[in-house]
């Protein structure tokens, strides 16, 4: 899916509509605003319809990722917890820590 971007005229119109501020009520940031969708782009493909600061954008993105995966699980697109456990085992395995190399009594940072 290709991404739809705002033109300079559309960005200025959104900036004027929002009063030059971030669209989040508690945030009063007015610099470095990013064009963002009110609903995730995977649900409804459209151009961004609001401007957010970078900090609010990070929070919204994390919330959107959770919502998108929930919809995928409910629609049967993503595997359920039962299917993941059957395929990968009861626990997800991470990388193991490397064992520290012990040399002749001196700390490892000394040569």
C-alpha positions as CSV (number, residue, x, y, z in Angstrom):
1,X,0.0,0.0,0.0
2,X,1.5,3.3,-1.0
3,X,1.5,6.2,1.5
4,X,-0.5,9.4,0.9
5,X,1.2,12.6,1.8
6,X,0.0,16.1,2.5
7,X,0.7,18.9,0.1
8,X,2.0,22.2,1.4
9,X,-1.4,23.8,0.9
10,X,-3.1,20.9,2.8
11,X,-0.6,21.1,5.6
12,X,-1.1,24.9,6.0
13,X,-4.9,24.4,6.0
14,X,-4.6,21.8,8.8
15,X,-2.2,24.0,10.7
16,X,-4.7,26.9,10.5
17,X,-7.7,24.7,11.5
18,X,-5.8,23.5,14.6
19,X,-4.6,26.9,15.6
20,X,-1.0,26.1,14.9
21,X,-0.9,23.5,17.8
22,X,-0.7,19.7,18.3
23,X,-4.2,18.1,18.0
24,X,-3.9,16.5,21.4
25,X,-5.8,18.6,24.0
26,X,-3.2,18.5,26.8
27,X,-0.3,19.2,24.4
28,X,0.6,22.8,23.5
29,X,3.5,22.1,21.2
30,X,3.6,24.2,18.0
31,X,6.8,23.2,16.3
32,X,7.8,20.1,14.2
33,X,4.2,18.9,13.7
34,X,3.7,15.6,11.8
35,X,0.7,14.8,9.6
36,X,-1.2,11.8,11.2
37,X,-4.4,9.8,10.6
38,X,-7.2,9.9,13.2
39,X,-7.7,6.2,12.4
40,X,-4.9,3.8,11.4
41,X,-4.2,3.9,7.6
42,X,-4.7,0.1,7.4
43,X,-8.4,0.5,8.3
44,X,-9.2,3.5,6.1
45,X,-6.8,4.6,3.3
46,X,-6.8,8.4,3.2
47,X,-4.5,11.4,3.6
48,X,-3.6,12.5,7.2
49,X,-6.3,14.6,8.8
50,X,-4.5,16.0,11.9
51,X,-1.2,17.3,13.0
52,X,0.7,16.0,16.0
53,X,4.0,16.6,17.7
54,X,6.6,13.8,17.8
55,X,5.9,12.8,21.4
56,X,2.2,12.4,20.9
57,X,2.8,10.6,17.6
58,X,4.8,7.9,19.4
59,X,2.1,7.3,21.9
60,X,-0.6,7.1,19.2
61,X,1.5,4.8,17.1
62,X,1.9,2.3,19.9
63,X,-1.8,2.4,20.6
64,X,-2.6,1.9,16.9
65,X,-0.3,-1.1,16.6
66,X,-2.1,-2.9,19.5
67,X,-5.5,-2.1,17.9
68,X,-4.4,-3.2,14.4
69,X,-3.1,-6.6,15.7
70,X,-6.3,-7.1,17.8
71,X,-8.4,-6.6,14.6
72,X,-6.1,-9.0,12.7
73,X,-6.5,-11.6,15.4
74,X,-10.3,-11.3,15.5
75,X,-10.5,-11.5,11.7
76,X,-8.3,-14.6,11.6
77,X,-5.4,-13.0,9.7
78,X,-2.9,-13.2,12.6
79,X,-2.4,-16.4,14.5
80,X,-4.0,-16.8,17.9
81,X,-2.1,-17.3,21.1
82,X,-2.9,-21.0,20.9
83,X,-1.6,-21.3,17.4
84,X,1.6,-19.4,18.3
85,X,2.2,-21.6,21.3
86,X,1.6,-24.8,19.2
87,X,4.1,-23.6,16.6
88,X,6.8,-22.0,18.7
89,X,6.4,-23.7,22.1
90,X,5.1,-22.6,25.5
91,X,7.7,-19.9,26.0
92,X,9.3,-17.5,23.5
93,X,13.0,-18.0,23.5
94,X,15.4,-15.1,23.5
95,X,19.0,-14.8,22.9
96,X,21.1,-16.1,25.8
97,X,23.7,-14.0,27.5
98,X,27.3,-14.7,26.7
99,X,29.3,-16.1,29.5
100,X,32.1,-13.7,30.7
101,X,35.6,-14.8,29.8
102,X,37.6,-15.3,32.9
103,X,41.3,-14.7,32.5
104,X,44.2,-14.9,34.9
105,X,42.7,-12.9,37.8
106,X,42.8,-9.5,36.1
107,X,39.7,-7.6,35.1
108,X,38.6,-8.0,31.5
109,X,39.0,-4.3,30.7
110,X,42.7,-4.4,31.5
111,X,45.2,-5.6,29.0
